[in-house]
């Protein structure tokens, strides 16, 4: 029997959060975050039937914010593991009052298994 390594889409690293990143994670989390516990009904989440664009590993979120801002006819979901990037994205999305952007915190491989019911 061979030992199969689990696919991991990130490498853990630590860092400190700025006050605005912390604000995004605490005060604004409920507005922009999705919990990946089951298949997600995107029409219900966004209250429309627009196409959904998935961004895996959005870093600090600047590109994802820009795409969501420039394409309001599309919905965006970003998956990221790093709290600093998530906090920054959420805070900036709130400043720009983006309604077509949500974030999921976690490992993309594990999240896709849950929300799409696929085997990776």
Buried (B, 14 or more C-beta within 10 A) or exposed (E): EEEEEEEEBBEEEEEEBEEBBBBBBEEBBEEBBBEBEEEBEBEEEBEEEBEBBBBBEBBBBEEBBEBBBEBEEBBBBBBBBBBBBBBBBBBBBBEEEBBBBBBBBBBBBBBBBBBEEEEE
